[in-house]
Amino acid sequence: MKKKIAVIPGDGIGTEVMEEGIKVLHHYLSLQGLPPVQLTHYPWGCEYYHNTGRMMPEDGMIELENYDAILLGAVGYPGVPDHISLRELLLKIRQGFDQSINLRPIKLLKGAPCPLKNKTPKDIDFVVVRENVEGEYSGHGEFKDVGTDDEAAHQTGVFTKKNTDRVMKYAFELSQKRNRAKKLTSATKSNALNYSMVFWDNRFNAISQNYPDIKTEVNHVDAISMYFVQRPESFDVVVASNLFGDIITDLGAALQGGLGFAASANLNIEGTYPSMFEPVHGSAPEIAGKQIANPMAMIWTVKMMLDQLYPEMTHDIIVDAIEAVLVEGKCLTRDLGGISPTSDVGSAICDMLTTLIKNA
């Protein structure tokens, strides 16, 4: 049966990288003898907002509910406040479809630039599991006494046992499946956040009792940021709250060569709703339409989508193809020191896939 995928290219460079992601998707499915997928495109995003006053239609969530997966390009454009573009599309889908896990691989590929001296691909290869539907981004809060000297804003983080526990369990089980260091690091700040992060620490300690084979450590998020730079090789899986995970994964992207490699998955782990897959480099409107955006994060994101759609197979050869193109160095975008347009890089990865699969 054909898999049904909802495609939201979004804004800025989103449309350009999406074209390359879909190009690689079709090519890979054909090479592997897998059935073609059914794609339906939706023009939602900031341009849609300018025309309609909404980031997506009122019944958009009902429309998306019947798909096997959602593929998102990038969202954001000048003239639309970030809290509108984020909360009325991206967060609406994440929270509405209970996509409790945001998964971010932090892996330095051969040929990719790394800002850290004397660090190689064997030193930077870990995964961040970010809580994705509540925490600091729950949207609870209020403005008080607006327009007076006592004006204040209250932003409330929400952490529930049910959700926190399933995120912790997912992270522990991922530590087992990766079969590397079998180590899980929890990012906290319980010295300052005396309710939310004390609760987080307590749940981490409780869940850890069920996984005696996994080594654990707990570090404050500011220390983790330092350790990412000083000793990235010490990490295997990191579990973090919504805000902390958001911040440290961008630092992780810098370690692996920049946001042009930053792929992610928003997972509904129960299978009750579709999961959503997106590169996290943003819409970069200043370079939109110039064919200079790096499509590798989008293509890596497609690989993560295939991991969920066809879990009986391994799709690592897509990342191998990206790495081989990097090492070859003939077809790279400007951020990587090359002069090739976005579309040529997508085609080069397709050609490399053909070679690798043929020779496998």
Disulfide bonds with the S-S distance in Angstrom:
none
